[in-house]
Each structure stands twice: as structure tokens, then as C-alpha cells.
């Protein structure tokens, strides 16, 4: 594991941004929370880009805007500022190339979006507020608990249409959604970018996934606080990314916290780019309703490998380490290292590998192997370890060692899996050296 950490750290670095600074107020912005500053942001970024880059300073105030599209060698730096984003979907047109739940399409622009850029950053002491709520973006999910009611539109038919397009091989250029459709955009998305930094900002009230880098390389996300409890409000979702560092962040989300993805179903297999070399350390998940702490999947058809998560603290969540896929999605997950983590008040599982996720079946059994958990300490929950492999897709190479878990209802339930315990205690049962092959349940 140490060599893997070293390799990741050697290949992540902060972007190179020219030292020149520019003030947003000089481009016509007014920080009164009422004046529309969309043109000021666009003009400032364009002018800074023309002079080879620099730092766009957003001074103290509240700035109302539509989408912000950073360019190469531009840093957006907040100085005790709040940026609030319009909630009218029409403000996020024209459509842009993006992904929705792992499938490529053209859709509403994410609130902050960059495509094919290098050396880009969002930093500083301030708040990015998507202003999403049950009155706008969230009810598109179609759940009554998020403001949906009879007569309102929702995403159901659009999700089915997009999946059908991908399954039948419709070219991405023809998958045009946006106006008249109801697929929510992510908050921050860097698409096919290199050398990305997000640092120190607070992100609140996202329409959907909060931070969603796609097909990026060298991404650093540091000291970011995310507080967003709407539907599918994952915290950080690196998708088909390479060399990612997520550290010293705080999460209070309505879904999973850190989620690693790589495309979905036929579309993920077609693109075929994995997420790999990802380091997650020194983060805090403190939530009333977080679904998962560190999660891999379920959109992982392009594969995930070489992931390290250590020195994280998880409080008030459903699952701590969660790996989820099925034979509809395929892909592989290998070389996952989960070391020196603490979890308190867990409601469901501490460690769960589920290859029957969402009860979907297909012709692409996923491969899951080499998952190593060491020095996990925790209390609460239904299961200490739960593994649901498949008869034609056994989970192999799972090792749990030097771990103590107390207060679970079922210490171990494992099907179609190979798992080894070393110096581990669950509910006081000593698994000093135990291996299980096949199906086992220990109550």
C-alpha cells in the first residue's frame, strides 16, 4: 500500500496558475445578491484567458449568476464571498457534453463547468450556493419527500430514454436533452481536464452530484466542506479519473460522500476508461442521512482499481465501505485498501460488497478482487461484513485484519466469496486467523 500511496502523491500536484490577479468588480459585477453577474463572470474569464491566465478574485459580497465556465490557467478565488446560482433551468442552456449517472449525453450545463481545460482551480474562503430545493431542481427526482407531487414533471421517462439510447448505440451527439427534459446537472464538473484544484470552499444545495470530475487527470480536492441533502446529492464523484487526491474534506450529504465511478452499462464499457490511483485521507463524514462513506459503484462499468482510503472518520451513516455492482454493469474493482478508519453510529453495514445491486441482471458479471481492510474501528449496524457475490462472479481476495467492530446484529454474512480474517474481533468473537470459502453466516 505504501508504494501505491507514493505513486499517487508523485503524480498529483496543484495547477500552475499565473500570479496575476483580477477583481470581478472591475468587470461589472455587483455583490448585492440581486444583480445578475453572469456576464461579468464570463467577461472576466474571457479576458483573463486572453492574457494567458491568472486569478479571478471574487471579493466579499453575494453574487448572483448563471453557469460559470472556467478556462485553462484561470483560478476562481473567493475572498469571504458567496456565489449564488440561478435556479431557472433555462439559464443553463445551451446544452453541453456531460454524463448523467454514468451515461454520456448533451444536457443542461453544470453550475460550474469546464471542458478540455488544463490548470484550473476553485479556491478561497467562501460559499458556492446552488440554491437547489424542493421548489426547483430536487423535485425532478420524482420522490414525494423532495417536493414532488401529482402533476409535476420528473426524470423517470428521461432516464429510461437515455438508457435506451445508450443500449442501442445512439451516437452521443444525438442524445440531446436539456429543455423539456428533467435530468438534473451536477454542481461542479470538470470534463476531460488536467491539473485541477478545488480547495477551501463550502458547497451547499446542489441540484444533484456536488463535485463530479469526469475523464480528468491530476485532481486535488482539499479542505472542502459539502453540505447538501437533496436527492442524489453525493459529495465527490470522480468518474473515469486518474490520479485523484481527496483530503481534509467534510461531508454532510443526502447520499454517498466519496463515490468512485467509471460509466454505466454499455456506455461505460464502450468508453472503457477506469478510475484509478485515488487517495482518500483525513476526511470527516458527519451526517444525519449519508448513505455511504467511501463507495465504489454502482456506475463502474469501465473499472476501478488502486484506491486507498485511510485516516477518515465516519459518523451517522448507513454504510462505511460500500462496493456495489451487478451483472448488467460488468466492469472490475481491484486493489482497494481501507486502512486506519473509524466509524460510529452505523445503521447498516461496515463493509459491504453487493454484486446484486438494484436486482439488475445481464451478461457482464463484474470482477471484484483484492479488497484489504485493516484497523477499522466501529460501533453499531446490522452487519459487520456482508458480501453478496454471484455464482459466476465470486468475490475473491478480501482480507480483514486488526479490526474491531462492536454492536452489530450479524457479524458476518458472505455468499460466493473468499474472505480471510486476521486478528479481528466482531461482537467480541475472535477471528484471529479464519478463512471462509463459499457461503457463511455467523450470528
C-alpha positions as CSV (number, residue, x, y, z in Angstrom):
1,X,0.0,0.0,0.0
2,X,2.8,2.4,0.8
3,X,4.2,2.2,-2.7
4,X,0.7,2.9,-4.1
5,X,0.3,6.0,-1.9
6,X,3.7,7.2,-3.0
7,X,2.9,6.7,-6.7
8,X,-0.4,8.7,-6.3
9,X,1.3,11.6,-4.4
10,X,4.1,11.8,-7.0
11,X,1.5,12.2,-9.7
12,X,-0.8,14.8,-8.1
13,X,0.1,18.5,-7.9
14,X,-1.5,21.8,-7.8
15,X,-2.2,23.5,-11.1
16,X,0.2,26.2,-12.4
17,X,-1.7,29.5,-12.4
18,X,0.0,32.8,-13.2
19,X,0.3,35.1,-10.2
20,X,-1.6,38.0,-11.8
21,X,-4.9,38.9,-10.0
22,X,-8.1,40.4,-11.4
23,X,-11.0,41.7,-9.4
24,X,-14.5,40.6,-10.5
25,X,-15.9,44.1,-9.6
26,X,-13.8,45.6,-12.4
27,X,-15.8,43.6,-14.9
28,X,-19.2,45.0,-13.9
29,X,-20.2,42.6,-11.0
30,X,-22.2,43.9,-8.1
31,X,-22.1,41.9,-4.9
32,X,-25.6,42.7,-3.6
33,X,-27.1,39.3,-4.1
34,X,-29.7,40.7,-6.6
35,X,-27.7,42.0,-9.6
36,X,-27.1,39.3,-12.3
37,X,-23.4,38.8,-12.6
38,X,-23.4,36.1,-15.3
39,X,-21.9,38.4,-17.9
40,X,-19.3,39.8,-15.5
41,X,-18.0,36.3,-14.8
42,X,-18.0,35.3,-18.5
43,X,-16.2,38.6,-19.5
44,X,-13.6,38.3,-16.7
45,X,-12.8,34.7,-17.5
46,X,-12.5,35.5,-21.2
47,X,-10.2,38.5,-20.6
48,X,-8.0,36.6,-18.2
49,X,-7.7,33.7,-20.6
50,X,-6.6,36.1,-23.4
51,X,-3.7,37.3,-21.3
52,X,-2.5,33.7,-20.6
53,X,-4.4,33.2,-17.3
54,X,-4.4,34.4,-13.7
55,X,-6.6,34.6,-10.6
56,X,-10.1,36.0,-10.7
57,X,-10.8,37.3,-7.2
58,X,-14.3,37.4,-6.0
59,X,-14.3,39.9,-3.1
60,X,-16.6,40.0,-0.1
61,X,-20.3,40.1,-1.1
62,X,-23.1,38.0,-2.6
63,X,-23.0,37.4,-6.3
64,X,-26.0,36.0,-8.3
65,X,-25.1,34.2,-11.5
66,X,-25.9,31.6,-14.1
67,X,-23.4,29.0,-15.1
68,X,-19.7,29.7,-14.7
69,X,-17.3,28.2,-17.3
70,X,-13.7,28.5,-16.3
71,X,-10.9,28.2,-18.8
72,X,-7.3,27.0,-18.8
73,X,-4.9,28.7,-16.4
74,X,-7.7,30.5,-14.6
75,X,-8.3,30.3,-10.9
76,X,-11.6,31.4,-9.4
77,X,-10.7,32.6,-5.9
78,X,-13.4,33.6,-3.3
79,X,-12.4,36.1,-0.6
80,X,-15.2,35.8,2.0
81,X,-17.7,35.8,-0.9
82,X,-20.9,33.9,-1.7
83,X,-21.8,32.9,-5.2
84,X,-25.5,32.0,-5.6
85,X,-26.7,30.3,-8.8
86,X,-30.0,30.9,-10.6
87,X,-32.5,28.0,-10.3
88,X,-34.1,28.6,-13.7
89,X,-33.0,25.6,-15.8
90,X,-33.1,27.8,-19.0
91,X,-30.1,29.7,-17.6
92,X,-28.1,26.5,-18.1
93,X,-28.5,26.3,-21.9
94,X,-27.2,25.7,-24.4
95,X,-26.6,22.1,-23.6
96,X,-23.0,20.8,-23.0
97,X,-21.3,17.4,-23.2
98,X,-21.7,15.7,-19.9
99,X,-22.6,12.5,-18.1
100,X,-25.8,11.6,-16.2
101,X,-25.4,8.7,-13.9
102,X,-22.5,7.4,-16.0
103,X,-24.0,7.8,-19.5
104,X,-22.8,10.4,-21.9
105,X,-25.2,13.0,-23.4
106,X,-25.8,16.6,-24.0
107,X,-27.7,18.2,-21.1
108,X,-28.0,21.3,-19.0
109,X,-24.7,22.8,-18.1
110,X,-23.4,22.0,-14.6
111,X,-23.4,25.2,-12.5
112,X,-19.6,25.3,-12.8
113,X,-18.3,23.5,-15.9
114,X,-15.1,23.3,-17.8
115,X,-14.3,21.0,-20.8
116,X,-10.9,20.1,-22.1
117,X,-9.0,22.6,-19.9
118,X,-5.8,22.4,-18.0
119,X,-4.6,24.1,-14.9
120,X,-7.9,25.3,-13.5
121,X,-8.8,26.0,-9.9
122,X,-11.6,27.0,-7.5
123,X,-10.2,28.2,-4.2
124,X,-10.7,30.5,-1.2
125,X,-12.8,31.3,1.8
126,X,-16.4,31.4,0.5
127,X,-19.6,29.6,-0.3
128,X,-20.9,28.2,-3.6
129,X,-24.7,28.0,-3.2
130,X,-26.7,26.1,-5.9
131,X,-29.9,27.2,-4.2
132,X,-31.5,23.9,-5.1
133,X,-34.6,23.0,-3.1
134,X,-37.9,21.1,-3.2
135,X,-39.2,24.1,-5.1
136,X,-36.9,23.7,-8.1
137,X,-34.3,21.1,-9.1
138,X,-34.9,18.5,-6.4
139,X,-38.5,17.6,-7.2
140,X,-37.3,16.4,-10.7
141,X,-36.2,13.2,-8.9
142,X,-39.9,12.3,-8.6
143,X,-39.9,11.4,-4.9
144,X,-42.6,13.0,-2.8
145,X,-40.2,13.5,0.1
146,X,-38.3,16.0,-2.1
147,X,-41.2,18.2,-3.1
148,X,-42.7,16.2,-6.0
149,X,-46.4,15.9,-6.1
150,X,-49.0,14.8,-8.6
151,X,-48.9,16.8,-11.8
152,X,-45.2,17.9,-11.6
153,X,-42.7,16.5,-14.1
154,X,-39.9,14.2,-13.1
155,X,-36.9,12.4,-14.5
156,X,-38.4,8.9,-14.9
157,X,-39.1,8.9,-18.6
158,X,-35.9,10.7,-19.5
159,X,-33.8,8.2,-17.5
160,X,-35.4,5.4,-19.4
161,X,-34.9,7.2,-22.7
162,X,-31.2,7.8,-22.1
163,X,-30.6,4.2,-21.0
164,X,-32.4,3.0,-24.2
165,X,-30.3,5.3,-26.4
166,X,-27.0,4.0,-24.8
167,X,-28.1,0.4,-25.1
168,X,-29.0,0.7,-28.8
169,X,-25.8,2.6,-29.7
170,X,-27.3,6.0,-30.5
171,X,-24.4,8.4,-31.1
172,X,-23.7,10.7,-28.2
173,X,-24.2,13.7,-30.5
174,X,-27.8,12.7,-30.9
175,X,-28.5,12.3,-27.2
176,X,-29.7,15.8,-26.7
177,X,-31.7,16.6,-23.6
178,X,-31.9,19.9,-21.8
179,X,-35.0,22.0,-22.2
180,X,-38.2,19.9,-22.0
181,X,-36.3,17.2,-20.1
182,X,-35.7,16.7,-16.4
183,X,-32.2,15.3,-15.9
184,X,-30.5,17.4,-13.2
185,X,-27.0,18.7,-13.7
186,X,-24.1,18.3,-11.3
187,X,-22.9,21.4,-9.4
188,X,-19.2,21.4,-10.3
189,X,-17.9,19.3,-13.3
190,X,-14.5,19.3,-14.9
191,X,-14.7,17.2,-18.1
192,X,-11.6,15.9,-19.8
193,X,-9.4,18.4,-17.8
194,X,-5.9,18.1,-16.4
195,X,-4.4,19.7,-13.3
196,X,-7.5,20.6,-11.3
197,X,-7.7,22.1,-7.8
198,X,-10.7,22.7,-5.6
199,X,-9.7,24.0,-2.2
200,X,-11.2,25.6,0.9
201,X,-14.7,26.5,-0.4
202,X,-18.0,25.4,1.0
203,X,-20.6,23.9,-1.3
204,X,-24.3,23.9,-0.4
205,X,-27.6,23.0,-2.0
206,X,-26.6,21.2,-5.2
207,X,-29.1,20.1,-7.9
208,X,-27.5,16.6,-8.0
209,X,-23.9,15.3,-7.5
210,X,-21.8,18.1,-5.9
211,X,-18.3,17.7,-7.3
212,X,-18.1,15.5,-10.4
213,X,-14.8,15.4,-12.3
214,X,-15.1,13.2,-15.4
215,X,-12.2,11.8,-17.5
216,X,-9.7,14.0,-15.7
217,X,-6.1,13.5,-14.6
218,X,-4.4,15.1,-11.6
219,X,-7.2,16.3,-9.4
220,X,-6.7,17.7,-5.9
221,X,-9.8,18.3,-3.7
222,X,-8.7,19.7,-0.3
223,X,-10.3,21.3,2.7
224,X,-13.7,21.4,1.0
225,X,-16.9,21.4,3.1
226,X,-20.0,19.9,1.4
227,X,-23.5,20.4,2.9
228,X,-26.2,19.3,0.5
229,X,-29.1,17.0,1.4
230,X,-31.2,16.7,-1.7
231,X,-31.8,13.5,-3.7
232,X,-28.6,12.0,-5.2
233,X,-26.5,14.7,-3.6
234,X,-23.3,12.7,-3.5
235,X,-20.3,14.7,-2.2
236,X,-17.4,13.9,-4.5
237,X,-17.8,11.6,-7.6
238,X,-14.5,11.1,-9.5
239,X,-15.6,9.3,-12.7
240,X,-13.1,7.7,-15.1
241,X,-10.4,9.8,-13.5
242,X,-6.7,9.1,-12.9
243,X,-4.6,10.3,-10.0
244,X,-7.0,12.0,-7.6
245,X,-6.3,13.2,-4.0
246,X,-9.3,13.9,-1.7
247,X,-8.1,15.1,1.7
248,X,-9.3,17.1,4.8
249,X,-12.8,17.5,3.5
250,X,-16.1,17.5,5.5
251,X,-19.3,15.9,4.3
252,X,-23.0,16.2,5.3
253,X,-24.8,14.9,2.2
254,X,-28.1,13.4,1.2
255,X,-26.5,10.4,-0.4
256,X,-23.0,9.0,-0.5
257,X,-19.9,11.0,0.4
258,X,-17.0,9.9,-1.7
259,X,-18.1,7.8,-4.7
260,X,-15.8,6.4,-7.3
261,X,-17.4,5.7,-10.7
262,X,-16.4,4.9,-14.3
263,X,-19.5,4.9,-16.5
264,X,-22.6,2.8,-16.7
265,X,-23.7,-0.3,-18.7
266,X,-22.9,-0.4,-22.4
267,X,-21.8,3.2,-22.4
268,X,-19.3,2.7,-19.6
269,X,-18.0,-0.4,-21.4
270,X,-17.8,1.5,-24.7
271,X,-15.8,4.3,-23.3
272,X,-13.7,1.8,-21.2
273,X,-11.7,4.3,-19.1
274,X,-11.3,3.3,-15.4
275,X,-11.0,5.3,-12.3
276,X,-7.6,4.6,-10.8
277,X,-4.9,5.8,-8.4
278,X,-7.2,7.6,-6.0
279,X,-6.2,8.6,-2.4
280,X,-8.9,9.5,0.2
281,X,-7.5,10.6,3.5
282,X,-8.2,12.7,6.7
283,X,-11.8,13.4,5.8
284,X,-14.9,13.6,8.1
285,X,-18.3,12.4,7.3
286,X,-20.7,13.8,9.9
287,X,-24.3,13.5,8.6
288,X,-27.8,12.7,9.6
289,X,-28.6,10.8,6.4
290,X,-25.4,9.9,4.5
291,X,-25.8,6.6,2.6
292,X,-22.1,5.7,2.4
293,X,-18.7,6.8,3.5
294,X,-16.3,5.5,0.8
295,X,-18.3,3.9,-2.1
296,X,-17.3,2.3,-5.4
297,X,-20.1,2.0,-8.0
298,X,-22.6,1.4,-8.9
299,X,-21.8,3.1,-12.2
300,X,-18.4,1.3,-12.6
301,X,-18.6,-0.5,-16.0
302,X,-15.2,1.0,-17.0
303,X,-13.5,-0.5,-14.0
304,X,-12.0,0.8,-10.7
305,X,-8.6,0.0,-9.3
306,X,-5.8,1.1,-7.0
307,X,-7.8,3.0,-4.4
308,X,-6.5,3.9,-0.9
309,X,-8.6,5.4,1.9
310,X,-7.1,6.0,5.4
311,X,-7.4,8.1,8.5
312,X,-11.0,9.0,7.8
313,X,-13.8,9.4,10.4
314,X,-17.4,8.4,9.7
315,X,-20.3,9.3,12.0
316,X,-24.1,8.8,11.5
317,X,-24.2,6.9,8.2
318,X,-25.7,3.8,6.7
319,X,-22.6,2.1,5.3
320,X,-18.9,2.7,5.7
321,X,-17.1,0.9,2.9
322,X,-19.5,0.0,0.1
323,X,-18.8,-1.7,-3.2
324,X,-21.8,-2.2,-5.5
325,X,-22.4,-3.5,-9.0
326,X,-24.3,-6.2,-10.9
327,X,-24.1,-8.4,-13.9
328,X,-25.8,-5.7,-16.0
329,X,-23.0,-3.3,-15.4
330,X,-19.9,-5.5,-15.5
331,X,-16.5,-3.9,-15.0
332,X,-14.0,-4.7,-12.4
333,X,-12.9,-3.5,-8.9
334,X,-9.5,-4.4,-7.7
335,X,-6.8,-3.3,-5.3
336,X,-8.8,-1.4,-2.7
337,X,-7.1,-0.6,0.6
338,X,-9.2,0.7,3.5
339,X,-6.8,1.3,6.5
340,X,-6.9,3.1,9.9
341,X,-10.5,4.4,9.7
342,X,-13.1,5.0,12.5
343,X,-16.9,4.6,12.1
344,X,-19.6,5.4,14.7
345,X,-23.3,5.1,14.8
346,X,-23.5,3.0,11.6
347,X,-27.1,1.8,10.7
348,X,-26.4,-0.9,8.1
349,X,-23.0,-2.4,7.1
350,X,-19.4,-1.6,8.0
351,X,-18.1,-3.5,4.9
352,X,-20.5,-4.5,2.1
353,X,-19.8,-5.8,-1.3
354,X,-23.0,-6.3,-3.3
355,X,-23.0,-7.7,-6.8
356,X,-26.8,-7.9,-6.9
357,X,-27.3,-4.2,-6.6
358,X,-30.6,-2.9,-7.7
359,X,-31.6,-6.5,-8.7
360,X,-30.4,-5.9,-12.2
361,X,-29.1,-8.9,-14.2
362,X,-27.2,-9.1,-17.5
363,X,-24.3,-10.8,-19.4
364,X,-21.4,-8.9,-17.8
365,X,-20.6,-10.4,-14.4
366,X,-18.3,-7.9,-12.5
367,X,-14.9,-8.9,-11.1
368,X,-14.2,-7.9,-7.6
369,X,-10.8,-8.9,-6.0
370,X,-8.2,-7.8,-3.6
371,X,-10.1,-5.7,-1.1
372,X,-8.0,-5.2,2.1
373,X,-9.4,-3.7,5.3
374,X,-7.1,-3.0,8.2
375,X,-7.5,-1.3,11.6
376,X,-11.2,-0.4,11.2
377,X,-12.8,0.6,14.5
378,X,-16.5,1.0,14.8
379,X,-19.8,0.6,16.7
380,X,-23.4,-0.1,15.6
381,X,-25.0,-1.5,12.5
382,X,-26.8,-4.6,11.1
383,X,-23.7,-6.3,9.6
384,X,-20.0,-6.3,10.3
385,X,-19.2,-7.8,6.9
386,X,-21.8,-8.6,4.2
387,X,-20.7,-9.9,0.8
388,X,-23.2,-10.9,-2.0
389,X,-21.2,-12.4,-4.8
390,X,-22.6,-14.3,-7.8
391,X,-22.3,-18.0,-8.7
392,X,-20.4,-17.0,-11.8
393,X,-18.6,-14.0,-10.2
394,X,-17.1,-14.8,-6.9
395,X,-15.6,-12.1,-4.8
396,X,-12.0,-13.0,-4.1
397,X,-9.1,-11.8,-2.1
398,X,-11.0,-10.0,0.7
399,X,-8.8,-9.6,3.8
400,X,-9.9,-8.0,7.1
401,X,-7.3,-7.6,9.8
402,X,-6.6,-5.9,13.0
403,X,-10.2,-4.7,13.1
404,X,-12.7,-4.3,16.0
405,X,-16.4,-3.9,15.4
406,X,-19.0,-3.9,18.2
407,X,-22.7,-3.8,18.4
408,X,-23.7,-5.3,15.1
409,X,-26.7,-7.7,14.7
410,X,-24.9,-10.1,12.3
411,X,-21.1,-10.3,12.4
412,X,-20.6,-12.0,9.0
413,X,-22.8,-12.9,6.1
414,X,-21.0,-14.0,2.9
415,X,-22.1,-15.6,-0.3
416,X,-20.0,-16.7,-3.2
417,X,-16.8,-15.2,-1.8
418,X,-13.4,-15.8,-0.4
419,X,-12.6,-13.9,2.8
420,X,-9.8,-14.0,5.3
421,X,-9.8,-12.6,8.8
422,X,-6.6,-11.9,10.9
423,X,-6.6,-10.6,14.4
424,X,-10.1,-9.3,14.1
425,X,-13.0,-9.1,16.7
426,X,-16.6,-8.6,15.8
427,X,-19.1,-8.5,18.7
428,X,-16.4,-10.0,20.9
429,X,-15.9,-13.0,18.6
430,X,-12.2,-13.6,18.0
431,X,-11.2,-14.2,14.4
432,X,-7.5,-14.4,14.9
433,X,-7.0,-16.4,11.8
434,X,-10.0,-17.6,9.9
435,X,-10.8,-18.1,6.2
436,X,-14.2,-18.7,4.6
437,X,-14.8,-20.0,1.2
438,X,-18.4,-20.1,-0.2
439,X,-21.4,-19.3,1.9
440,X,-21.2,-18.5,5.6
441,X,-23.3,-16.7,8.2
442,X,-22.1,-16.1,11.8
443,X,-24.6,-14.7,14.2
